[in-house]
């Protein structure tokens, strides 16, 4: 048994030394590997889900566009934050992000951001900026009654308007 083991060891060494001189030739020599360009997608419940990052998926409608989230707030609405670090803060909606269902509010969710220098000779900066919060974390605010309320829709003078359910106050736009 020892002779066969030693013989196989010398055969393997000889095989490895003969393979050391081999080079790759033919159609594969110098060829670059192709990386997939499109993210993998799957269809679920009539919507197509596409991976933006490994851990993030965004629903797409039949046209391939992102599914928009319908929200109960509009820009310039007076709202009060009902949950989170800024709970109880009365603020105004600055911007809506309908793809993610988030809103940007004035002086809410302020974070410190360290910005790297872009050009040569520039210095980095530490800026404070507002980041979006989810629209479900705010409720409409009545300045007259100083109370928060849900929203309703009704027709007044042939026009559909939004109103606060608790106070009956009609909202602008």
Number of C-alpha atoms within 10 A of each C-alpha: 6 7 8 9 10 11 12 12 12 12 11 12 12 11 11 11 10 10 10 8 7 8 8 8 8 8 7 9 9 9 8 7 7 6 6 7 6 8 10 10 14 10 13 10 6 10 18 20 21 19 15 11 9 7 6 9 13 17 20 19 14 11 9 12 13 18 18 14 13 10 15 14 18 14 14 15 18 20 23 24 23 17 13 12 11 14 13 13 15 23 19 20 20 14 15 20 16 15 14 16 16 19 23 20 28 17 14 22 15 16 11 10 12 11 11 11 11 9 8 6 7 9 10 12 11 10 11 11 13 15 15 19 20 14 23 15 15 26 22 24 21 21 12 8 10 9 13 22 18 13 18 15 12 11 9 10 6 7 7 11 15 18 19 18 14 14 14 13 15 17 15 9 10
